[in-house]
Amino acid sequence: MSENEAVQCKVVLIGESGVGKTSILNRFTSDIFYSSLKETPGGNYAKKTIYIKDFNKSIKFEIWDTAGQEKYRALAKVFSKNAAVTVFVYDITRSDSFKELKNYWIKEIKPVVSPNSSN
């Protein structure tokens, strides 16, 4: 890698439908916030490159926003493969969204991103 080449960083946002994954993606990549959004069908993808002056390096974030609906849950595993970062998102006003992280999402995604780890 050349000195000025950007470091690739795949990020995946995981969680129940309606917890704010798309809002996090939009805010980070475009600094935009919409107070109302439709559910994400399947998933979203966006890129953003940030230059870190202290290290004289750029990081190219490739961010996957997964759909939280039950019918799309299997896609989250596919999106999570080879991810450098997995962000588990929940809504603090919906305790069920936190419970689903513990009861479903972490158990399903952990083996994909850490194949040698035990559950």
N, C-alpha and C positions, 0 to 999 in steps of 0.2 A: 504494500500500500504506500502510495506516495505521501509526502508530508502534508499536502493540502487536500488529500482525498477524504471524503466524508466517511465516518464510521456509521455502518448500518445498524439500526436498532428496531426490531419488530416488536410492537406493543399490541396486546390484545385486551379489550375491555369486555369483561364477563359479568353477567348478572341477570336478574329477572327483568321482564318487560316493564318499562316505565320508571326505571330507577335513575335515569339521567346519563346513560352511557353516551348517547348521541350528543347531548348537551356538553359533556366533557370534551368530546371530539371536536365539536364546532368551536368551543371556546379556545381550546389549545391551538387549533390549526388556523382559525380565521378571526379569533377574538370577537365572535358573534354569539349572542344568546337569544334564543327564541323561547318565550314563555309557554308556548304550546307547540308540540310536535306530534306527528303521526308515528305509529309504531314502525320500527325498522324492519322491512321484510328481508329476511336472509342475513343481510349485513351491509355495512358501509366500510369504505376504505378511504384514507386520506394520508397525505405526506406533509411533513414539515421539516425543514432543515434549520438547525440552530447552531450558530457559531459560538464556541466557548473561547473567549479571548485568552484567559489564563493558560489554557493548554494549546492554543493555536490550532484547534481542531474543530471540525464541524460534525454534528451528529444528525444523520438523516433518519428521522422517525417515520416508520411505516406503521400506521395505526389501523387496527381492525376493530370495528365496532360490531359486535355480534348481536343478533336478534335474541331477545329473551323469551319469546313465546315458546311454549312447549314443543310445538311442531318443528321448530328450528334448532332445538337443543343439540342435535347431533352435529350440526355445522360448527358449533363452538369448538369441538374437538379438532376439527380439520383446520380451522383458523389458528388454533393454539400451537400447532406443530411448529417447532423451531423458533418459538417466540423467546425473545430475551427478557421480556417483562410481561407479566399478567397482572392486570388491575381488576380486582374483584369489587364491584360497585353495588351498593345497596342504598335504599331510601330510609333515612333515620325516622321518618314518620310512618313507615310500614315495617313492623317487626317481622312479618312473614318474609320480606325480601332478604333480611339478614339470616333468618332460619334456613332459607333455601340455599344461601351461600354455604352454610355449614353442612346441611343435609344432602345437598346435591352437587352444586357447582364445584366445590373444592375437591370432592371425591372423584368427580368425573374428569376434571382438567389436570389434576396433579400427576396422574400416570402419563399423560401425553407430554407434559413439559419436563417431567423428571422421571423418565422411564425406569431408572434404577432405584427409585425410592419406594419405600413400602407405605401403604396407606395407613 
